[in-house]
Amino acid sequence: MAVRQLRYIGDEILTKQCKPVKEITPRITELIEDMFETMYENFGAGLAASQVGVLKQIVTIDVDDGHQYVLINPEIIEEEGEQTGPEGCLSVPGKSGIVTRPQKVKVRAYDENMEQFELEGEDLLARCICHECAHLKGELYVTRVEGELTDVTADDDEEEEE
C-alpha cells in the first residue's frame, strides 16, 4: 500500500467523468488499498479515485461507524429529506462551506469482489456518499456551497473532510 498524490481544485482531472470498472484486477485492488491509506493519512472520511488521478468509478468511505465502504460504479437510487451543514474536501484543503444534501440515501454499487449490494446511509454517511459520487461525475462540492467558502483554522472543531 502507498499514499498517493492528492489532486487539488484547479486540476483538470477533477472535472472529468470517471469510467465504470468492468473487472477487478490486481491494479484495481492496489488502488483501493492505496485510496484507504491516502484517505487516512489525510484525515478524510471519503475519497474518490479521481482525487488521486485515476478516472475510475471507485469510492472509499470511512465515517467512523465501524465499517469501511468500497463503492464501485455507485448509483444513488433513493434520496429522502435534507440536511444542511459544513462540508470540506481533501481536494480543497483548508476550506469548508455550508452544503445541503439528502438526509438519507440508498446507493447501489459493487464491492471489491464485484458483488452488487445496496447501502442505505443517513446523516454523515449520506452526505459522504453524495459528495464522493459527485466527484465521479467531475463535480466538486464548492459548486453547491451556500454563501462563501470559509477558511478552516486549527481552532475550529474537527470537521470531516471528504
C-alpha positions in Angstrom: 0.0 0.0 0.0 1.1 3.5 -0.6 -0.1 7.1 -0.1 -1.0 8.6 -3.4 -0.7 12.2 -4.5 -3.9 14.1 -4.0 -5.3 16.3 -6.8 -6.4 19.7 -5.8 -9.0 22.2 -7.1 -7.9 23.6 -10.4 -6.6 20.2 -11.6 -8.5 19.3 -14.7 -8.9 15.7 -13.8 -11.3 16.7 -11.0 -13.7 18.0 -13.7 -13.8 14.8 -15.7 -16.3 11.9 -15.7 -15.0 8.7 -14.3 -15.4 5.5 -16.2 -17.1 2.3 -14.9 -14.9 -0.5 -13.6 -15.5 -3.7 -15.7 -13.5 -6.2 -13.6 -11.3 -6.3 -10.5 -7.7 -6.6 -11.4 -4.6 -6.5 -9.2 -4.2 -2.8 -10.1 -7.8 -2.0 -9.0 -7.2 -3.9 -5.7 -4.0 -2.0 -5.2 -5.8 1.3 -6.0 -8.5 0.6 -3.4 -5.9 -0.2 -0.7 -3.9 3.0 -1.6 -7.1 5.1 -1.5 -7.9 4.0 2.0 -4.3 4.7 3.1 -4.3 8.1 1.3 -7.6 8.9 2.9 -6.5 8.0 6.4 -3.1 9.8 6.0 -5.0 13.0 5.2 -7.7 12.6 7.9 -10.5 12.2 5.3 -13.9 10.4 5.6 -14.1 9.6 1.9 -12.1 9.6 -1.3 -12.9 9.2 -5.0 -10.4 7.7 -7.4 -10.3 10.9 -9.4 -8.9 12.7 -6.4 -5.7 10.5 -6.8 -5.7 11.0 -10.6 -7.5 7.8 -11.6 -10.7 8.2 -13.7 -12.4 5.1 -12.4 -15.8 4.9 -10.6 -14.4 3.9 -7.2 -15.1 5.5 -3.8 -13.8 4.6 -0.4 -15.6 5.8 2.8 -15.0 5.5 6.5 -17.1 7.8 8.7 -16.1 6.1 12.0 -19.2 3.9 12.1 -17.1 0.7 12.4 -17.2 0.0 8.6 -15.0 0.7 5.7 -17.0 1.1 2.5 -15.9 0.5 -1.1 -18.4 1.6 -3.7 -17.6 0.6 -7.3 -19.8 2.0 -10.1 -22.1 3.6 -7.4 -25.5 4.8 -8.4 -27.7 6.7 -5.9 -31.2 5.2 -6.3 -33.1 6.9 -3.5 -32.9 10.2 -1.6 -35.0 11.3 1.3 -35.2 14.5 3.4 -32.4 17.1 3.6 -29.6 18.2 5.9 -27.6 21.4 5.7 -24.2 21.6 7.3 -20.5 22.2 6.9 -18.6 20.2 4.3 -14.9 20.0 3.4 -12.9 18.2 0.8 -9.4 16.8 0.6 -9.1 18.3 -2.9 -10.0 21.8 -1.4 -7.7 21.9 1.6 -8.2 24.5 4.3 -11.7 25.4 3.2 -15.2 24.5 4.2 -18.7 25.5 3.2 -22.3 25.0 4.0 -24.0 22.5 1.7 -27.5 20.9 1.6 -27.6 17.2 0.9 -30.2 14.5 1.3 -30.7 13.3 4.9 -30.9 9.7 3.8 -29.7 7.9 0.6 -29.7 4.5 -0.9 -26.9 3.6 -3.2 -26.4 0.5 -5.4 -22.8 -0.4 -6.1 -20.3 -3.2 -6.4 -17.9 -4.2 -3.7 -14.2 -5.1 -4.1 -15.3 -8.6 -5.3 -17.6 -7.1 -7.9 -20.6 -8.3 -6.0 -23.6 -5.9 -6.2 -25.1 -4.6 -3.0 -27.2 -1.7 -1.7 -26.3 0.5 1.1 -28.5 2.9 3.0 -26.9 5.9 4.6 -28.1 8.6 6.9 -26.6 11.8 8.2 -22.8 11.9 7.7 -22.7 8.7 5.7 -25.4 10.0 3.3 -23.5 13.3 3.0 -20.3 11.4 2.2 -21.9 9.1 -0.3 -23.4 12.1 -2.2 -20.1 14.1 -2.0 -18.0 11.2 -3.3 -20.4 10.2 -6.0 -20.4 13.8 -7.3 -16.6 13.5 -7.7 -17.1 10.6 -10.1 -19.2 13.0 -12.3 -16.5 15.6 -12.2 -18.3 17.8 -9.7 -16.7 19.5 -6.6 -18.8 20.4 -3.6 -17.8 24.1 -4.0 -20.4 24.4 -6.7 -23.1 23.6 -4.1 -21.8 25.9 -1.3 -24.4 28.2 0.1 -22.7 31.5 0.6 -18.9 31.6 0.6 -16.2 29.1 1.4 -14.6 29.8 4.7 -11.1 29.1 6.0 -10.7 26.2 8.3 -8.4 27.1 11.2 -6.7 25.0 13.8 -9.1 26.4 16.4 -12.2 25.1 14.6 -13.9 22.0 15.7 -12.7 19.0 13.7 -14.8 18.8 10.6 -15.0 15.7 8.4 -13.2 16.3 5.2 -14.4 14.1 2.4 
